[in-house]
C-alpha cells in the first residue's frame, strides 16, 4: 500500500506501508524485536500476547481450543495457532504493521504479509537463551526446552529448503541492530 504525504504543497513523499511477519523459535528474540519496534513508534504485535486474542492453543487434529496443559506440551497433539480473522483486524490499518510469532498455522497466513522475516541464531546461543531467560511460560521445564530446541532446528531446516520470499536475519547482534536491519529490509524510515 502506498501513502502520499504533501509537504508545504511542494514535495510529495511516498511511503510504502508494509505488513511484515517476523518468525523464529521460542527464545530467539521475537518479543525483544517487537518491544524495540514499539519503542521506535511502530505498530508491532507479539502473537504470544494473550491480551490480543490472536492466538490460542488448539488440538491439532480438530482445531478445538484447550487450556494450556501442565508440564510437557506434546506438540504432535497440540498447535499454537492464530485466528485469521483477528489477524486481519490487526493488519487493517494505514500504518506499517509488524507481527511476530512462531505459529502452527503460520504457512496459511503468509499471504496477508508483504515481507516475511526469519530471525536466526546458532543452536548453542538458542539453548543458552532458553535456559537463562525468565521463566514466563508454564512450558519452560527441561523436557519442553529440549523440544523447543529440536522444533526450532527442524523449522530452520524447512525455511532453508523453502526460503523463497523469506529474509533470514542473524539475531545474535543486539536487538537495536536487528531492528535496524529489519527496517532497512522493509524500507521504512
N, C-alpha and C positions, 0 to 999 in steps of 0.2 A: 504494500500500500504506500502511496506517496502522499506527502503532506506539503502543501505550499505555504510559505510564510513570506509576507512582504515586509520589507524594512524601509520606512520612510518613503514609500512609493517608488524607490529607485532600484532596490535589489530584490530579487526573488530567490529564496533559499529552498531547495528541495531536500527534504529529509525523508529517507526511506524508513518506514516503520516496519519492524520485523517482529515475527513471532518465533521465539527461539526455545528449543528444548535442549536441556543440559542433562546428560545421564552419566551415571557412574555407580559403582557398587557402594554398599554401606561403608561408611568410614573413609571414603575417598576425597570428600570435601565439598559436596554439593551444597550443604547448608551454609558453610562458610562463604561460598561464592554468592549465594542468594543474599546473605547478610551484607556483604560488601556492595553488591549491586543496589540494594535498598539504601545503604548509607550514601551512595552516589546519586540517589534520586530516581532510580529506575523502578519500574513496576516489575517485581520479581516474586515468584511463589515457590515455596518448598512443598512438594507434593506430600511430604510426610507430616505437614502441619495439619493436624486433625480438625482444627477450627475452620479450615477452608471447606470441609466436607467434599473434598475432591477424591480422596482415596479411601478404600476400605479393604479389610481382609475378607476374602471370599473362599469358599470351597471351589477348587479349580474346576472340577467336573460340572458343577451345577450353577456356579456364579452366585450361590446363596451367601449373603453376608453373615459373618460369625464374629463372636468376641475373640479377642487375642488370647491364645492358649497360654497356660503357664509352662515354663520350661522350654524344651526343644520345639522349634517350629518346623514341621515337616513340609518343606516347600514342594514336595511331589504331590501333596494333598491340598495345600493352600496356595493362594495367589494374592499379591498386594496389587489391586487394580484401581485404575482411575475411572471415574464416571465421565463418559464422553460428553454428556450434556452439560455437566458442571464445568468441564474444561472449556467448552465453547463459550460459556458465560464469562469465564475469567479472561479469555482471549478477545472478547468483543470490547475493544477499546481503541481509542485513536492514538495510543502510545505503543512504543516498542515494549513487548512483554517477554519475560524470561520465565520458564517453568523448569524446575529441576526435580528429577525423580528417577527411581530405578523400579520400574513397574512391570508386573507380569504381562500386562496387555499393551505395553507401550508401542509395539510394532503396528498395532491397529490405529494408533493416534498420530503417527508421523506426518500424515497428510495435512494436519492442521498447522504445521510449522514450516517456516521459510528456511530455517537453519537448524541443523542437528549437530550437537557438540558432545563429544565423549571426553570426560576427564579421566586421565590415566596416571597411575603410579605403579612403581615396581612392587612385586609381591612382598618383599621384606618390609618396605615402608607401609604397605597396606596392613600387614599384620601388626606392626608397631602401633599404627593409629587406632586400630580396633581394640587393642589391649590397653591403651593408655587414655583413651577418651573417657569423659564422664559417662557413667552408666545411665543412659537416658532411655533405654528400651528394656522391656521385660525379656527380650531375647538376647541379651549380652552375656550369656553364660558360655562356658568353654565349647560345648557342642555346637551352639549357634555361631560362635565366632569362626570355628573351623568351616562350617557350612558356608558362611558369608565369603570366606577366602576362596573356597572352591567355586562357588557360584560366580563370583566376580571374574576369576580366571577363565571360566567357561564362557561367560558373556563377552569378555575381551577377545577371546579367540573367534567368537562369532562375528563381532564387529570387524575384526581384521579380514574375515572372509567376505563380508558384505558391506564393506566400508563406503560404498557409493553413497554420496550425499552427507557423510559424516566428516566432521573435522575433529581430529584427535588432538587434545592438548595435554601436555605433561603438567600434572598438578603437584609436582614436588616443590615448585617455587612458592614463595609467599603468595597469599591469596590476592594481594593487590596486583601482582604481576600476572597472575592467571586471569583476573578480571580485565586487565588492560588488553591481554591477548584476545579475550572473548569480544570485547568492544571493537577491537580492530577488525576482527573477522566479520562482525555484523555491520561494520561501517557506521558505528554510532559515535557521535562526538562525546 
